[in-house]
Amino acid sequence: MTTLSPSGPVAGQRKVRRATMNDVARLAGVSIKTVSRVVNDEPGVHPSTAERVLAAIDQLGFRRNLSARNLRRGSSTGTIGLVLEDVGNPFYSGVTRAVEEIARLRGRQVISGSSDEDPGRERELALEFCSRRVDGLLIVPAGLQHSYLVPEMRAGTPVVFLDRPAGDVVADTVLVDNIGGTVEAVTHLAAHGHRRIAFLGDAPDIFTANERLRGYREGCVRAGIGYHEELVAMGPHDESSVATTLQRLQSMREPATAIVAGNNRITVYILRALAGVAERPALVGFDDFELADLLSPPVTVIAHDASALGKAATDLLFARLDGDNSPPRRVVLPVRLVPRGSGEVHA
């Protein structure tokens, strides 16, 4: 007995050609036009003939090419393109899930890819999705130049940027309150007696990292503790760089007694570096993450709903697909402080 793999033929076997409408027509003894009518559920085919065609389709495993059909008709391809920073990041997994749920309700499928913070990769993915004639694009931008999308936008492809704005085009954008979140983190720590509050952020050329640094500065001013450059360490960060930074912050004449982490990955790196340390600085992380509430102490975070970000962006995209021609919108979603313990340690 021959066993077939779901992903293809068994090694050593020849690849089997996909069945075509010609094959179905030949097996059913009808014309290609008749097969087309049955496949597209069009009238004018006798029931017994339709049954014969459907039996041939089942026997041959024929599947129609929806993209080719829709392109010929100039209609929807039934797909939405989603360009993310990293699909492996739990935050963006939440975004993707929300996009998929709304797209499914609207009869669309989502194709996605990771830019890995590379503007060239972002452009490559976005243009590849456009070449596949996606109905619309959702992009977490990695760079600041998006004029490459202007021809597509002029041709009618709606584009919504999320988490970060576009660099050089005016387009719909959905953000979170990055500045307000870090202001709240700093003032919360200051209210617990901390005067030396450090900030570990991502690369400063990333919009969210820069906005959160601005919020940190503003929070220091509001709390009356002053802004000290030596307490700031911008990325990109990895586990090693965070550990080195923490050692530097703790070895100062006036060490940092509290830390604001600029995103969930940096928070995790900090927790790993502090593992086993008896006296830890207070910590507030931007972005919630799985199991943060089960650690000891549980991690205080500035939380925002990844699914709400994905939903708001996708709703806006479908509004454009439904004919909304109003000026581009900028939506800013709120964040909230979730006190759990690590940020409530007194100085």
Secondary structure, 3 states (H helix, E strand, C coil): CCCCECCECCCCCCCCCCCCHHHHHHHHCCCHHHHHHHHCCCCCCCHHHHHHHHHHHHHHCCCCCHHHHHHHHCCCCCEEEEEECCCCCHHHHHHHHHHHHHHHHCCCEEEEEECCCCHHHHHHHHHHHHHCCCCEEEECCCCCCCHHHHHHHHCCCCEEEECCCCCCCCCEEEEECHHHHHHHHHHHHHHCCCCCEEEEECCCCCHHHHHHHHHHHHHHHHHCCCCCHHHEEECCCCHHHHHHHHHHHHCCCCCCCEEEECCHHHHHHHHHHCCCCCCCCEEEEECCCCCHHHCCCCCEEEECCHHHHHHHHHHHHHHHHCCCCCCCCEEEECCEEECCCCCCCCC
